[in-house]
Amino acid sequence: MHHAMLDAFAARDTPVHRLDGAAKTLVALLLILAVVLIQRDHLLPLAAVAAALAGYQVIGKLPVGYTAKRLLIVSPFALAIVVLFPFLERGGAAWTIPVGPWSLSVSEAGLLRAGHLLAKFALCAWTTLLLFGTTPFHGVLRGLSRLRVPRALVVQLAFLYRYLWVLVDEMMRMSRARAARDGGEGPWRLRFRSRAGVVGVLFLRTWDRAERIYWAMAARGFDGTLPAPPPRPEASPAQRSAVKDVLFAAGGAAFAVGLVITDRLAYG
């Protein structure tokens, strides 16, 4: 099966691809934290973040479709959260929507808040996509380990990324087998029962596969530490403290901290 891997473009050779994974992971986390801390309804600081991310994407030579497609995929989750803000937030009515004998007022403050939250969500997701677009997933895991993230969490992320695609493959095979048997036709109740059965069987197969994987790894002496793949020459241990990595981390941290401080001083 072919999947839209998060790190499909991580093997390219650009200045940002050659940076250390730990430095990029640290900057991404700090930038996401800064975006979250920007005060309510302040859009100008978010524009500065968007400009910085756009510059990073241009330097990394990542296709616009790579980020745009994935942002659209996850956008419904954010829309489901903010869709009610324009109707529930108090303030001057931007327009009124008649609904039978009632009317719904869309407030300007609600629209502004919904837009602000959507912008924050998009910037955080964009930052994450750029991190994975310029860093192999195992490089991100190594970076998290060097940043002293608990080993159990790093191992869980590694297993999740590895076996998520196995689970997707299994689901696609079962879906094709079901479609070959009933053609997807029939009353909705039968279709619902068929799909529910697929989910149940998939859960059982996942449980069985997890047991077999656990015993196989235990038989090989797995102690909770994942073997690291051989690093790329530009990311060798001797270059972990390269000046470019330190400057990138320091510059990214300064930008994130300055963003929050400026937001507080400029807007009070």
Backbone torsions as a table, in degrees:
resi	resn	phi	psi	omega
1	MET	NA	148.0	176.1
2	HIS	-106.5	130.0	-177.5
3	HIS	-123.8	154.4	177.6
4	ALA	-81.7	82.8	-176.3
5	MET	-65.9	145.6	-179.8
6	LEU	-66.0	-35.0	-175.9
7	ASP	-104.8	38.3	-176.6
8	ALA	-63.4	-28.1	-177.4
9	PHE	-108.4	14.2	-173.6
10	ALA	-74.3	-13.1	-177.9
11	ALA	-89.7	3.7	-179.6
12	ARG	-71.2	164.9	-177.4
13	ASP	-116.6	91.9	176.7
14	THR	-132.5	167.7	179.5
15	PRO	-55.2	-38.1	-179.2
16	VAL	-79.2	-27.3	175.4
17	HIS	-67.5	-31.6	-177.4
18	ARG	-80.8	-7.2	177.9
19	LEU	-70.1	155.9	-179.0
20	ASP	-66.6	139.5	-178.1
21	GLY	-62.4	-36.7	179.7
22	ALA	-65.2	-40.0	179.4
23	ALA	-64.7	-44.1	179.5
24	LYS	-66.9	-38.2	178.7
25	THR	-65.1	-42.2	179.1
26	LEU	-62.5	-45.8	-179.6
27	VAL	-63.9	-41.1	179.5
28	ALA	-62.1	-43.5	179.6
29	LEU	-64.6	-42.4	179.5
30	LEU	-66.4	-38.3	-179.7
31	LEU	-67.9	-40.6	176.5
32	ILE	-62.7	-41.4	177.7
33	LEU	-62.8	-40.6	179.2
34	ALA	-64.4	-41.6	178.7
35	VAL	-61.9	-41.4	179.8
36	VAL	-65.1	-34.7	-175.8
37	LEU	-82.2	-10.4	177.7
38	ILE	-62.2	135.0	-172.6
39	GLN	-67.3	161.6	-173.8
40	ARG	-60.7	135.4	173.8
41	ASP	68.6	16.8	176.9
42	HIS	-98.7	106.2	-174.0
43	LEU	-95.2	-24.3	-177.6
44	LEU	-63.0	-45.0	176.3
45	PRO	-60.5	-33.1	178.2
46	LEU	-67.5	-32.0	176.6
47	ALA	-65.1	-36.2	176.9
48	ALA	-64.3	-40.1	177.5
49	VAL	-64.6	-43.4	179.4
50	ALA	-60.8	-40.1	178.6
51	ALA	-64.1	-41.7	179.1
52	ALA	-64.8	-42.2	179.2
53	LEU	-66.6	-37.7	177.9
54	ALA	-63.8	-41.8	176.8
55	GLY	-62.6	-41.2	178.2
56	TYR	-62.4	-41.1	-179.6
57	GLN	-66.7	-38.3	178.8
58	VAL	-65.0	-44.3	179.5
59	ILE	-64.4	-38.6	179.2
60	GLY	-77.5	-5.2	178.4
61	LYS	55.3	42.1	177.6
62	LEU	-90.0	134.3	179.8
63	PRO	-62.4	143.0	178.1
64	VAL	-62.6	-36.7	179.4
65	GLY	-62.3	-28.2	179.3
66	TYR	-60.6	-48.5	-179.2
67	THR	-80.3	-38.7	-176.9
68	ALA	-63.1	-43.4	-178.2
69	LYS	-63.6	-43.7	-177.6
70	ARG	-73.3	-32.1	174.7
71	LEU	-65.2	-38.1	178.1
72	LEU	-66.9	-33.1	-179.0
73	ILE	-65.4	-40.3	-176.3
74	VAL	-92.1	-8.1	-177.6
75	SER	-61.2	-36.8	179.9
76	PRO	-55.7	-30.2	178.8
77	PHE	-65.6	-40.1	178.3
78	ALA	-72.0	-40.1	179.6
79	LEU	-62.0	-36.1	179.4
80	ALA	-64.3	-24.8	-179.1
81	ILE	-85.2	-40.1	-171.4
82	VAL	-96.6	-3.7	-172.6
83	VAL	-63.3	-26.6	-176.7
84	LEU	-90.3	-12.3	-177.2
85	PHE	-59.1	-44.2	180.0
86	PRO	-60.6	-24.4	-178.3
87	PHE	-93.0	-26.0	-175.0
88	LEU	-99.4	-23.4	-177.7
89	GLU	-74.0	135.9	178.5
90	ARG	-78.3	150.1	179.8
91	GLY	148.5	-178.2	179.7
92	GLY	-64.3	140.3	-176.9
93	ALA	-78.2	125.9	175.0
94	ALA	-76.5	-43.3	172.4
95	TRP	-159.9	167.9	-177.4
96	THR	-122.3	134.9	-179.2
97	ILE	-109.2	115.1	178.0
98	PRO	-73.4	132.9	177.4
99	VAL	-130.1	88.3	-177.4
100	GLY	62.8	-129.7	179.5
101	PRO	-78.3	-5.3	-179.7
102	TRP	-108.9	176.9	177.0
103	SER	-145.6	141.0	178.5
104	LEU	-107.9	128.6	179.8
105	SER	-100.7	129.8	176.3
106	VAL	-98.9	115.6	-175.1
107	SER	-86.7	149.6	177.5
108	GLU	-65.9	-40.2	178.8
109	ALA	-63.6	-38.2	178.4
110	GLY	-66.2	-40.4	177.0
111	LEU	-63.8	-41.3	-180.0
112	LEU	-64.6	-42.9	-179.9
113	ARG	-67.5	-41.0	178.2
114	ALA	-62.5	-43.2	177.6
115	GLY	-63.6	-37.8	179.3
116	HIS	-64.6	-44.6	-179.9
117	LEU	-67.1	-39.0	177.4
118	LEU	-64.8	-38.8	178.1
119	ALA	-64.5	-41.8	177.5
120	LYS	-61.5	-45.7	179.7
121	PHE	-60.4	-46.0	-178.3
122	ALA	-63.3	-40.3	-179.5
123	LEU	-68.0	-40.4	178.1
124	CYS	-65.0	-43.6	178.3
125	ALA	-66.2	-39.2	178.5
126	TRP	-62.5	-43.4	178.0
127	THR	-59.1	-44.3	179.8
128	THR	-64.2	-42.1	179.7
129	LEU	-64.7	-39.2	178.5
130	LEU	-67.6	-35.6	176.6
131	LEU	-61.2	-49.5	-179.2
132	PHE	-73.2	-25.1	178.8
133	GLY	-72.9	-19.3	-179.3
134	THR	-119.0	3.9	-179.0
135	THR	-140.3	125.0	174.8
136	PRO	-57.9	151.6	-176.4
137	PHE	-59.7	-38.9	178.3
138	HIS	-67.2	-25.9	175.1
139	GLY	-69.8	-37.4	175.6
140	VAL	-64.5	-41.0	179.0
141	LEU	-64.0	-41.2	177.0
142	ARG	-63.7	-38.4	178.0
143	GLY	-63.7	-42.4	177.9
144	LEU	-63.5	-38.2	178.5
145	SER	-64.7	-41.2	-180.0
146	ARG	-72.0	-21.0	175.2
147	LEU	-87.4	10.5	175.7
148	ARG	67.4	31.0	171.8
149	VAL	-71.2	139.4	-178.8
150	PRO	-50.5	135.0	-175.5
151	ARG	-60.1	-36.4	-179.2
152	ALA	-59.8	-39.7	179.4
153	LEU	-67.8	-41.5	179.7
154	VAL	-63.0	-42.4	179.3
155	VAL	-64.7	-41.4	178.9
156	GLN	-62.1	-41.2	178.1
157	LEU	-64.1	-39.5	179.7
158	ALA	-63.8	-45.1	178.8
159	PHE	-66.1	-39.5	179.6
160	LEU	-60.0	-46.6	-177.9
161	TYR	-68.8	-34.6	-178.1
162	ARG	-71.3	-46.2	-170.5
163	TYR	-97.3	-4.8	174.4
164	LEU	-61.7	-40.6	-178.8
165	TRP	-71.9	-31.7	174.5
166	VAL	-63.4	-41.7	178.5
167	LEU	-64.9	-40.8	178.2
168	VAL	-63.6	-42.6	177.7
169	ASP	-59.7	-44.2	-179.6
170	GLU	-62.0	-43.1	-179.9
171	MET	-64.3	-40.0	-179.9
172	MET	-66.9	-39.2	177.7
173	ARG	-65.2	-42.1	179.3
174	MET	-66.9	-36.8	178.9
175	SER	-65.7	-40.7	178.0
176	ARG	-66.2	-39.2	178.5
177	ALA	-64.4	-40.2	178.9
178	ARG	-65.5	-43.3	180.0
179	ALA	-64.3	-33.5	179.6
180	ALA	-69.7	-25.2	-177.5
181	ARG	-86.8	-41.5	-176.5
182	ASP	-118.3	-4.8	177.9
183	GLY	68.1	7.7	-179.6
184	GLY	71.0	15.1	-178.6
185	GLU	-103.0	174.1	177.2
186	GLY	109.4	173.8	179.4
187	PRO	-58.8	155.2	-176.3
188	TRP	-64.0	-29.0	179.2
189	ARG	-65.9	-40.8	178.3
190	LEU	-67.8	-39.3	178.1
191	ARG	-64.7	-39.3	179.0
192	PHE	-64.1	-44.3	179.3
193	ARG	-63.4	-37.5	179.6
194	SER	-64.8	-45.2	-180.0
195	ARG	-68.0	-37.7	176.8
196	ALA	-63.5	-37.8	177.0
197	GLY	-64.5	-38.0	177.4
198	VAL	-61.7	-43.5	179.7
199	VAL	-63.3	-42.8	179.9
200	GLY	-63.5	-45.7	179.1
201	VAL	-65.0	-37.9	178.5
202	LEU	-62.7	-39.7	177.6
203	PHE	-62.4	-44.6	-179.8
204	LEU	-64.5	-41.9	178.9
205	ARG	-65.7	-37.4	178.1
206	THR	-64.2	-43.5	178.7
207	TRP	-61.2	-44.8	-179.4
208	ASP	-64.8	-42.0	179.7
209	ARG	-64.8	-40.1	179.0
210	ALA	-61.8	-40.5	177.6
211	GLU	-62.7	-45.1	-178.6
212	ARG	-65.9	-38.6	178.6
213	ILE	-65.8	-40.9	179.8
214	TYR	-61.2	-48.3	-177.5
215	TRP	-68.3	-33.9	177.1
216	ALA	-65.1	-42.5	179.4
217	MET	-70.6	-37.7	177.2
218	ALA	-63.6	-37.4	179.1
219	ALA	-66.5	-25.4	179.3
220	ARG	-93.1	5.4	174.9
221	GLY	83.7	27.3	179.4
222	PHE	-64.6	128.4	-176.9
223	ASP	-114.8	15.8	179.3
224	GLY	95.7	-2.0	179.4
225	THR	-110.6	121.0	-180.0
226	LEU	-79.6	133.9	176.2
227	PRO	-67.6	129.9	-178.6
228	ALA	-80.4	137.0	176.0
229	PRO	-68.5	157.8	179.1
230	PRO	-60.0	128.7	-177.3
231	PRO	-71.0	155.8	174.5
232	ARG	-68.1	152.6	-176.9
233	PRO	-55.0	-38.3	-177.9
234	GLU	-75.5	-10.7	179.8
235	ALA	-114.5	27.6	-179.0
236	SER	-68.1	158.3	-179.0
237	PRO	-56.9	-30.9	-178.7
238	ALA	-67.3	-20.1	-177.3
239	GLN	-107.8	10.9	-177.1
240	ARG	-62.9	-29.9	-179.1
241	SER	-104.2	29.0	179.4
242	ALA	-59.6	150.1	-176.5
243	VAL	-59.3	-39.1	-178.1
244	LYS	-64.0	-36.8	179.2
245	ASP	-69.7	-41.4	179.0
246	VAL	-64.9	-42.5	180.0
247	LEU	-65.3	-40.3	179.1
248	PHE	-64.5	-45.7	179.9
249	ALA	-63.7	-43.0	-179.8
250	ALA	-66.9	-41.3	179.5
251	GLY	-66.8	-40.9	177.7
252	GLY	-65.3	-41.8	178.3
253	ALA	-64.7	-41.5	179.2
254	ALA	-64.1	-39.3	178.6
255	PHE	-64.0	-44.5	-179.1
256	ALA	-64.8	-46.0	-179.9
257	VAL	-66.3	-43.1	179.1
258	GLY	-63.5	-33.2	178.3
259	LEU	-62.8	-45.4	-178.7
260	VAL	-68.3	-44.1	-179.2
261	ILE	-63.9	-44.8	179.4
262	THR	-62.7	-39.5	178.7
263	ASP	-61.4	-41.3	-179.9
264	ARG	-69.8	-41.8	-176.7
265	LEU	-74.5	-37.7	-175.8
266	ALA	-76.4	-34.5	-174.7
267	TYR	-107.9	-8.4	175.9
268	GLY	77.2	NA	NA
